[in-house]
Amino acid sequence: MSSTASAPLRVIQWTTGNIGRRSLRALIERPEIELVGVYAHGRDKVGTDAAELCGLADPPDATGILATDDIDALIALRPDACCYNPLWPDIDHLVRLLEAGVNVCSSAAWITGSQQSPADLERIRTACEAGGSTMFGSGAHPGMTNSVAMVLSGSCERVDEIRITESVDCSTYESADTQIAMGFSQDPETPGLAESVRRESEVFAESAAMMADALGVSLDRMSFDVTFTAATADSDLGFMTIPAGTVGGVMGWHRGWVGERNVVSVGFNWTMGQHVIPPKALQHGHVIQVFGLPNMRTVLHCLPPADWTEEGFMGLGMIYTAMPVTNAIAHVVAAPPGIVTLADLPPITGRVAL
């Protein structure tokens, strides 16, 4: 489903958590977008004005768009697109949206969809075909980092390997469930912990395969390796604790191979708390390297502007994650039906605030 050239794109916002709030704010403020609905995951948000949910204004009449958990009512609004920002994708929800002709732009652990079961991936493809709709996923990492890496590779006569590392202190990311799933605060010797982290981070493997495809190679296999570093003392982060002796640092790599050559690597070097020394020093950003002729290297730092007034920097990271998805809406609406990736779309840019 697409909009006319002159009319604003009709968009619904799906969830208003850490990332969704930032997406919702952008949708409200942009003249080329008409926010028509908001999906609330929690019952406590149903009936709340969209502006209140993203901190733009006081209720009750800031936008007149009230959050709902009625999916049929949202689909009946005939939106062009949905900014889909839960933590994990719900295949049943995605199928309902796509079958109804709603293009989906997702930050929810989706780059190619290959980590889904074959049956669920086929359901998404079938829904796109039935609705003439498009499924797309991005974010900061994976997402923006992959875009930068692919652009850098365009400067090379020969590419031997692309390697991307998210190298950050995650202590301000207040999502205990996510951090525990990634191994933090657990005994480093917990049976199956490495496999659990591999599954939780498998979207990085999707992004590695996408880059390999863009480079013109088919991967023979993927591998995963991880190093856990124990905290040397207790850290109380407010929303969770990292006791001494439990995991305070996680460094993992999803690697793509052609024969015996490692051609793409996507990883993370994360710490939590004040009492951990990781195997490699944190770069406090995204380290993007293309090895070949020539070698290319850059580090992306997400930094506050001079007028930043929020306490801490967690909000910056949420903006960084939300905007590569939100800014892609027009491109996704214009794309052919099916699953598309960053390698398929034109460059995604932000907007000048006038």
N, C-alpha and C positions, 0 to 999 in steps of 0.2 A: 504494500500500500504506500503510495507516495502523495505528497502535497503538491498543489499548484505552485508555480514558480514565485508568485507574488504573496501567497498566504503564509503566515507563520506555520511552522511544523507543530502539530498537536502532539504533546508528549505527556506521558504519565511517569511519575517517580515511584519506584518499587522499593520500599523500606526507607527508613530515615534514621539509620544508625550512624556510626562514626563517618562512614564514607557517604552514605545516602544524604545526610544533612548538607554536605558540601555540594553535591550534585543538585539537590533541590534549590539551594540558594541561587546557583547559577541559572537554573531553568526559569526561576521567577524574574531574574533581573535582565534577561536577554530579550531584546525586541523581536528577534527572529524565531523565538520559541513561544508557544502558548501552552502553559501548564494547564492541563485539563483534569488531572486526577492524581491522587496519592494513595498508594497501598500501604497500610499499616500492618506490620507483623504482630505488634502487641495490641491487645484490646484496650489498654490504657491510652493509646494514641488515637483511636477511632473517634471521629467527630472533632478533632483538633485542627485548627486552621494551618495550612501549609507554612505560612510565614512564621507562626509560632514554633513549629517543629524545627525550623532551621535558624531560629534566632533573629529573624529580620524585623519583626514587629510584634506588638501585643495583640491578643485576641480582642473581639471576636471576628472582626471584619477586614482583616488585613488583605486577604486575597479572595476570600469567598470560596476557596477550594478546601474542602474538609476531607481529612483522611478517612479511608474506609477499608474494610477487609472483604468487601463484596467484589469478587473478581469479575463476575458477570456484569456488574454495573460499570466497572472500569472499561471492559471490552466494548460495552454498548456506547461508550463515548467516541468510538472509532478513532483512536489515537493513531498517529503515524508511527510512533516509536515509544519504547519504554526504556528508561534508564534503570537498569536492574542491578541493585547493590546489596543483596544479602551476603552473608559470609560464604555460603555454599549454594550451588544451583539446585533448584527443585525441578526435576525433569517434567513432572506433571504440570506445574505452573508454566514452564517455558512452552510446552506443547500447546497449552490453551491459548497463550498469547500469539504464538507463531501461526497456528492454524487459523486464528481470527484475522491474520494479515498485519499483526503488529510487529514491526522490526524491533529487535532486542539488542541493546548495547549493554554489555555486562562487565562488572568488575569481579564477579563471583567465581573465582577459580576456573576461568575458561579462556583458553587461547585457541585451540583447535577442537577441543572436545574429546580428544583421544583417550583421556583418562576415564571417560564414562564407559559403561559396558557397551559392547557392540549393539545390543538390543536398544539401549537408551539413545545411543548415537543415531541409530537408524530412525528412531521415533522423531528425533529433532529434524533430520533431513526430510522425512516424510511430511512433517508439519510445515516446514518451510515451503515445500513444493505445493502443498494444499492451500496455503495462505498467500503464496507469492511473496513471502517475507524473508528477512535476512537475520542471521544470528552472528553476533560479533562479540569478542571479548578482548579486554585490554586492562591497563592499570599502570602503576609505576614500574614495579618489578614483580612478575614479568609484565611487559607492555612497552612503556616508553624506553626502557633500557634496550630492548630488542630493536626498536626502531632506530635508535642511535647507532647501535652496533652494525646494523645492515647498511646504514648510510656511510659509516666509516669504511666499511669493506669496499665501497665503490671507489675508494682512493687507491686500491691495491691492484697491482699487476697480478699478484698471486696471493691467495688466502690459504694459510695452513690451519688456523684455528681461530674461532671466536670464543672469547672467555669473558663472562660477566659475573661480577660478585657484588652482592648487596652486603656492605660492610658497615654495620651500625650497632649502637647500643639501643636495645629495644625496651628499655626500662620505662619509657613514657607511653608505650602502646598498651593501654589499659584494657586488655582482653585476656583474662586469666585462662579461659578455656582454650583459646588459640595457643597461648604460650606453653601451657601444660602439654597440649597435643604435640608441640614441637620439642618436647623433652625437658623443658625447663622445670626446675624444682623436683625432678625425679632422680632416683638413684641411677648413676651412669651405667651400672651393671644390670639394669632391669632387662630381663629376657624380652626380646622382640622390640626393644626401643628403637633400634636403627630402622627396622622395617616400618614401624609406625611413623617415624619421621619421613621416610621415603614416600609413604602413601599420602601423608598430609601435605607434602610439598611437590606432588607429582605434576602440578601445573607448570613448574619450572622445566620439567622434561618436555612438556608440550611446546614450550617456547623454544627450546633447543632444536626440536624437530622442525619447527616452522622456519627457523633461520637456516638450517641445513637445506631444506627444500628451496628457500630463496637463493641459496648459493649454488644450486644445481646438483646436489648430491642426495642420494638415498641412504639413510642410515641402516647399517646392518643390525645394530643393537644399541640399547641404552644401558648404562650402569649407574650405580649410586654408591657413594662412600661418604661417611660422616665421622667426625671426631667430636666427642663430648669432653668438655672441660669442667672440672668440679670447682665450685665456689670455695674460697678459703675461709670465709666467715659469713655470718648471716647478713642478709639484706632484706629490709622491710620496705616494699615498694608501695604500700598502701592498699593496692588492690590484690596483691599476693606477696608471698615471701619466698625467698631463695635461701633455704638453710645451708649452712656450711656442709660441704661434702656432696651436695646435690648438683645437678647440672646448672651451671651458670653461663656456659658458652656452648654454642652449637655451630660447627662449620661443616657444611655439606655440599656435595657436588652431584648434579645430574650431568652425565657425560654421554655424548653421542659419538658412535664409532663407525668408521668405514674401514672394514678389515681390522688392522691393528692400529689404525690412526685415530686419535681423538680429535675430531674436527670441530665440535661445539661443546662448550661447558657452561652451565648456568648454575650458580651457587649462591651461598649465603654464609656470612661470617657474623654471627649474632651473639651478643652478650646481654645479660640482664643482671643488674645489681652492681655494687661498687667493688666487689671483691673477687674478680676473676681476670685472669690473664690469658687471652686466646692464643692459639698457635701462631696466628699472624696478626700483627697490629691492626687495629681498626683504622679504616680510611674515612669513616664517617660520611659515606656516600656510596654511590654506585660506580665501581671500577669497571670500565669497559675497555677491553683490549682486543685488537685484531692482529694476530701474528701472521706475517707473510712478507711481501715485498711492496711497500715498506711496512714496518710495524706501526700500528696506530694505537694510541692510548688516551683516554680521557677519564676524568672523574666527575660525576654529576653530584653537585651539592644542592640540597633543598634548603634555602636560607630565607629568613624573614625579611620583608621590606621594612623601610624606615618607619612606616606608620602601623606596624604590627602591634596590636594592643592585647591580644590574648595571652593568658598565662601559659608558659611552656610552648613547646613546638609541635605537640602532637597534631594540632589542627593543620599545620603545614603539610605533614605527611599525608593526611587524609585528602587535602586538596590535590596534592601530587598524584594520589591514586585515583581520585574521582574524575579529574578533568580530561585525561586521555580518553576516557569513555564518553563523557558528556560532550566534549568537543568533536567527537566522531559522528554524532547523530546524523547530520546532513549527508555525510558520505555513505553511511550505512543505509539510509532511506533510499539513496540513489543507486545502491549496489544491486546486482542481480540476486534473485532468490537463492538461498542456500547458506552454508556456513562460510564466512569470509574471515580473513585474518589481516593483520597489519601489512603483510606482504602483498595483499590484494588491493588495498585502498590507496588513494592519493595521500600526500603528506597531510597530517592532521595538525592544525594550528589553533592557537587561542584567538581571542578577540580583543581589539583595542577598546578600552573603556573611554567613552567620550562624554 
